[in-house]
Amino acid sequence: MYIDQELCEKCLECRPVCPMGAIMLKDRTVMIDYETCVECGVCQRLGICPHGAIKQVDEIPYPRIVRAVFSDPVQTHESTGVAGRGTEEMKTNDVTNLFRKGKIGISIELGRPVGGAYLSDLEKVVRRVTSLDAEFAEDNPVVSLITDRATGALRPEVLGERVLSAIVEFLVPAQDALDILDEMSGFIDSTLDCVVTMSVICRADAEGESPLMQRLRERGRHFYPNGKVNIGMALAGEEP
């Protein structure tokens, strides 16, 4: 993104809408800080500028384009064919049955709701998860960035890119879930310097309970239970 200085009237109406705080006034010029911008497109998509001064280059070069596909919700990931930062299964388990019995899903999101994250931080998380011998969700776009499955190393050229959000999704045996949650919590606290959210994805009974939730309470872990049902996403079978 950039601001066309010939069209800009310096009204600063655009400044509050940037989730990264990348729009600034410097030397009487309204500009977008290239390093801070994650190419989310919010400033342009909202049509906030009455003069059309906020513009996008014809083609975002690689590896900077990685910023856009992890920050702009309308961008499609080349590796998955869908938009969004995580898999469809984070919202409904009716498509591929990824989160099967005996397995617990864990997601670690970096960057939201504020501040974003560098992919170098993402690599640290992927490397640690790899060392735990966890099972990555293959439809997650983060997986396409991994160059070495043995170590969890990401493409070196993307490590300096900053994104609005990136989500690592993986599965672990149900009996190991609490220990792995403790392991990852300690690692995140001691290693990362960005906003991180960790979620657990598991099956619940008709009352909305699960054995894992009970075990979390017993360990004194506070959590916010959340559920989501996407109408129309269930597997379609043959009509009787």
RAJO-V697276 format. One record per residue. N is the residue number from 1. RES is the residue in three letters. PSI is psi as a letter, one per 40 degrees, with the letter a starting at -180 (none if undefined). Layout:
n->[N	N]
res->[RES	RES]
psi->[PSI	PSI]
This chain:
n->[1	2	3	4	5	6	7	8	9	10	11	12	13	14	15	16	17	18	19	20	21	22	23	24	25	26	27	28	29	30	31	32	33	34	35	36	37	38	39	40	41	42	43	44	45	46	47	48	49	50	51	52	53	54	55	56	57	58	59	60	61	62	63	64	65	66	67	68	69	70	71	72	73	74	75	76	77	78	79	80	81	82	83	84	85	86	87	88	89	90	91	92	93	94	95	96	97	98	99	100	101	102	103	104	105	106	107	108	109	110	111	112	113	114	115	116	117	118	119	120	121	122	123	124	125	126	127	128	129	130	131	132	133	134	135	136	137	138	139	140	141	142	143	144	145	146	147	148	149	150	151	152	153	154	155	156	157	158	159	160	161	162	163	164	165	166	167	168	169	170	171	172	173	174	175	176	177	178	179	180	181	182	183	184	185	186	187	188	189	190	191	192	193	194	195	196	197	198	199	200	201	202	203	204	205	206	207	208	209	210	211	212	213	214	215	216	217	218	219	220	221	222	223	224	225	226	227	228	229	230	231	232	233	234	235	236	237	238	239	240]
res->[MET	TYR	ILE	ASP	GLN	GLU	LEU	CYS	GLU	LYS	CYS	LEU	GLU	CYS	ARG	PRO	VAL	CYS	PRO	MET	GLY	ALA	ILE	MET	LEU	LYS	ASP	ARG	THR	VAL	MET	ILE	ASP	TYR	GLU	THR	CYS	VAL	GLU	CYS	GLY	VAL	CYS	GLN	ARG	LEU	GLY	ILE	CYS	PRO	HIS	GLY	ALA	ILE	LYS	GLN	VAL	ASP	GLU	ILE	PRO	TYR	PRO	ARG	ILE	VAL	ARG	ALA	VAL	PHE	SER	ASP	PRO	VAL	GLN	THR	HIS	GLU	SER	THR	GLY	VAL	ALA	GLY	ARG	GLY	THR	GLU	GLU	MET	LYS	THR	ASN	ASP	VAL	THR	ASN	LEU	PHE	ARG	LYS	GLY	LYS	ILE	GLY	ILE	SER	ILE	GLU	LEU	GLY	ARG	PRO	VAL	GLY	GLY	ALA	TYR	LEU	SER	ASP	LEU	GLU	LYS	VAL	VAL	ARG	ARG	VAL	THR	SER	LEU	ASP	ALA	GLU	PHE	ALA	GLU	ASP	ASN	PRO	VAL	VAL	SER	LEU	ILE	THR	ASP	ARG	ALA	THR	GLY	ALA	LEU	ARG	PRO	GLU	VAL	LEU	GLY	GLU	ARG	VAL	LEU	SER	ALA	ILE	VAL	GLU	PHE	LEU	VAL	PRO	ALA	GLN	ASP	ALA	LEU	ASP	ILE	LEU	ASP	GLU	MET	SER	GLY	PHE	ILE	ASP	SER	THR	LEU	ASP	CYS	VAL	VAL	THR	MET	SER	VAL	ILE	CYS	ARG	ALA	ASP	ALA	GLU	GLY	GLU	SER	PRO	LEU	MET	GLN	ARG	LEU	ARG	GLU	ARG	GLY	ARG	HIS	PHE	TYR	PRO	ASN	GLY	LYS	VAL	ASN	ILE	GLY	MET	ALA	LEU	ALA	GLY	GLU	GLU	PRO]
psi->[i	i	h	h	d	d	d	h	e	f	e	e	d	d	d	e	e	h	e	e	f	e	h	i	h	h	f	f	h	h	i	h	h	d	d	d	h	e	f	d	e	d	d	d	d	e	f	d	h	e	e	f	e	h	i	i	i	d	h	h	i	h	e	d	d	d	d	d	e	e	d	h	e	e	i	h	h	d	d	d	e	i	i	i	d	a	i	d	e	e	d	i	f	e	d	e	f	d	g	i	i	e	i	h	i	h	h	h	h	h	d	i	e	i	d	a	i	i	e	d	d	d	d	d	d	d	d	d	d	d	e	e	f	i	h	i	h	d	e	h	e	d	d	e	e	h	e	h	d	d	d	e	h	i	h	d	e	e	d	e	i	h	i	d	i	h	h	h	h	i	i	i	i	d	e	e	d	d	d	d	d	d	d	d	d	d	d	d	d	e	d	i	f	i	h	h	h	h	i	h	h	i	i	i	a	d	e	e	i	i	d	d	d	d	d	d	d	d	e	f	h	h	i	h	h	i	i	h	h	h	h	e	e	i	h	h	i	i	i	none]
